[in-house]
Structures are given as C-alpha cells and as structure tokens.
C-alpha cells in the first residue's frame, strides 16, 4: 500500500505522528507538506493528494488540518475521491467497510496524537466489504460521471 499524506499549518504535529506510525507498520508514504507553522491555504495541500489518489498513483490519502473539515471538503471535489472526516475509531472502520473511502481527514485541534494513530491504523487495515455497499458506491460514481457531461 502506498499513502499520500499532507497537512496545513494546523495539522503538522499529527502528520508527523502518523508518518511515524506508517514507518512502524511498514506502509510506504509520500509527504506532500506543508513545512511551516504560518497560515497556509488547505486546498493547496488537499487537492494534490486527492488528485494523486484519484489518478491511482497512491492507494490512499491522509489529510490533517485544524478541524479536518476544510481538507475533506476540498478533497471531495476531486472525481473519484471518497474522503471521510473521522475523529473516532468506529467511524474509521465503518468508512472503510461500508464506504470504501480512499482518503481520511482529521483535525489536530479536535483529537490528540494517540487517537489519531489508532484511527489511521484501523483505517489502513480495514477492508471494504463490497456487497450491498458496492452498489451504493457505484451510484455515487455514476452520479459523478453524469455530472461531468
């Protein structure tokens, strides 16, 4: 598995924690920034990650900002992305099993580093159940296709 990860200035600390986790469990990743504590615009980091995941260059993506909200909104504008805002382990598991999410977004000002690690580990190791859920995901993909025409 190959993961793209990014944060804005509000998610620097958790991003570093998640990178350490991925190294510990042997997940390949690429860090798309940011590298500063001064205010930056979250779409500048969310959109490249979403585009890389949508293009198949990465299997999944992880985004972190202050609340996770802005990053998730931006990522979900990219066709083929199913980004979920997640702040608990149960939602992380279900968003993989039922929604086949390919990106998660978290808020550093909402959760701590320990919980973020648990969320990401659960999300990275949970498979999509398919079945009736695949039908639902298919309806979303079909809508995306029609919206572009």
C-alpha positions as CSV (number, residue, x, y, z in Angstrom):
1,X,0.0,0.0,0.0
2,X,1.2,3.5,-0.9
3,X,-0.2,6.5,1.0
4,X,-0.1,10.2,0.2
5,X,-0.2,12.4,3.3
6,X,-0.5,16.2,3.8
7,X,-1.5,18.8,6.3
8,X,-1.8,22.5,6.5
9,X,-0.2,24.5,9.4
10,X,-2.9,23.3,11.7
11,X,-2.0,19.6,11.3
12,X,1.7,19.5,11.5
13,X,2.1,17.6,14.8
14,X,-0.4,14.8,14.0
15,X,1.1,14.5,10.5
16,X,4.5,13.7,12.0
17,X,2.9,11.2,14.4
18,X,1.1,9.4,11.5
19,X,4.3,9.3,9.4
20,X,6.0,7.6,12.4
21,X,3.1,5.1,12.6
22,X,3.3,4.2,8.9
23,X,7.1,3.7,9.2
24,X,6.5,1.4,12.2
25,X,3.9,-0.8,10.4
26,X,5.8,-0.7,7.0
27,X,3.4,1.4,5.0
28,X,5.1,3.3,2.1
29,X,4.1,7.0,2.0
30,X,4.9,10.3,0.5
31,X,4.6,13.6,2.4
32,X,3.1,16.5,0.4
33,X,3.7,19.1,3.1
34,X,3.2,21.8,4.5
35,X,6.5,22.6,6.1
36,X,5.7,25.8,8.0
37,X,3.7,26.9,11.0
38,X,2.5,30.1,9.4
39,X,-1.0,30.1,7.9
40,X,-1.4,28.4,4.5
41,X,-4.4,27.5,2.4
42,X,-5.6,23.9,2.9
43,X,-6.7,23.4,-0.7
44,X,-3.1,23.8,-1.8
45,X,-2.3,20.6,0.1
46,X,-5.6,18.6,-0.1
47,X,-6.1,18.9,-3.8
48,X,-2.8,17.5,-4.9
49,X,-3.2,14.5,-2.6
50,X,-6.7,13.9,-3.9
51,X,-5.6,14.2,-7.5
52,X,-2.7,11.7,-6.9
53,X,-5.1,9.2,-5.2
54,X,-7.8,9.6,-7.9
55,X,-5.1,9.0,-10.6
56,X,-4.1,5.8,-9.0
57,X,-0.6,7.0,-8.1
58,X,-1.4,6.3,-4.4
59,X,-3.8,3.8,-2.9
60,X,-5.0,6.1,-0.1
61,X,-4.5,9.6,1.3
62,X,-4.5,11.1,4.8
63,X,-5.2,14.8,5.3
64,X,-4.9,16.8,8.5
65,X,-5.8,20.4,9.3
66,X,-7.2,22.2,12.4
67,X,-10.7,20.5,12.2
68,X,-10.3,18.3,9.2
69,X,-13.4,19.9,7.6
70,X,-11.7,22.1,5.0
71,X,-9.4,19.3,3.9
72,X,-12.3,16.9,3.5
73,X,-14.4,19.4,1.5
74,X,-11.5,20.2,-0.8
75,X,-10.6,16.5,-1.4
76,X,-14.2,15.5,-2.2
77,X,-14.3,18.0,-5.1
78,X,-11.9,15.6,-7.0
79,X,-13.7,13.0,-9.1
80,X,-13.3,9.5,-7.7
81,X,-12.5,10.6,-4.2
82,X,-14.4,9.4,-1.2
83,X,-12.9,11.4,1.7
84,X,-14.4,11.0,5.2
85,X,-13.9,13.3,8.2
86,X,-13.0,10.9,11.0
87,X,-12.5,11.6,14.7
88,X,-13.1,8.1,16.2
89,X,-12.0,4.6,15.6
90,X,-15.5,3.2,14.9
91,X,-16.1,5.7,12.1
92,X,-12.7,4.9,10.7
93,X,-13.5,1.2,10.5
94,X,-17.0,1.7,9.1
95,X,-15.9,4.3,6.5
96,X,-13.6,1.6,5.0
97,X,-16.0,-1.3,5.3
98,X,-19.1,0.5,4.0
99,X,-17.9,3.5,2.0
100,X,-14.6,2.3,0.6
101,X,-13.0,5.6,1.5
102,X,-9.7,6.3,-0.2
103,X,-8.9,9.4,1.9
104,X,-9.5,10.3,5.5
105,X,-9.3,13.7,7.0
106,X,-8.7,14.6,10.7
107,X,-8.5,17.7,12.9
108,X,-5.5,18.2,15.1
109,X,-7.4,20.7,17.2
110,X,-10.2,18.1,17.7
111,X,-8.2,14.9,18.6
112,X,-4.9,14.0,20.1
113,X,-2.0,12.2,18.6
114,X,-2.7,8.8,20.3
115,X,-6.3,8.7,19.0
116,X,-5.1,9.8,15.5
117,X,-2.7,6.8,15.4
118,X,-5.5,4.4,16.4
119,X,-7.8,5.9,13.7
120,X,-5.2,5.6,11.0
121,X,-4.1,2.1,11.9
122,X,-7.7,0.9,11.9
123,X,-8.4,2.7,8.6
124,X,-5.3,1.3,6.9
125,X,-6.0,-2.3,8.0
126,X,-9.8,-2.5,7.3
127,X,-11.0,-3.9,4.0
128,X,-14.1,-2.8,2.0
129,X,-16.9,-5.3,2.5
130,X,-18.4,-4.8,-1.0
131,X,-21.8,-6.5,-1.5
132,X,-24.7,-4.0,-1.0
133,X,-22.1,-1.3,-0.2
134,X,-20.6,-1.7,-3.7
135,X,-23.9,-0.9,-5.2
136,X,-24.1,2.3,-3.2
137,X,-20.6,3.4,-4.1
138,X,-21.5,2.6,-7.7
139,X,-24.4,5.0,-7.6
140,X,-22.1,7.8,-6.4
141,X,-19.6,7.0,-9.2
142,X,-22.4,7.0,-11.7
143,X,-23.6,10.4,-10.5
144,X,-20.1,11.8,-10.8
145,X,-19.9,10.6,-14.4
146,X,-23.3,12.2,-15.3
147,X,-22.3,15.5,-13.6
148,X,-19.3,15.9,-15.9
149,X,-21.3,15.6,-19.1
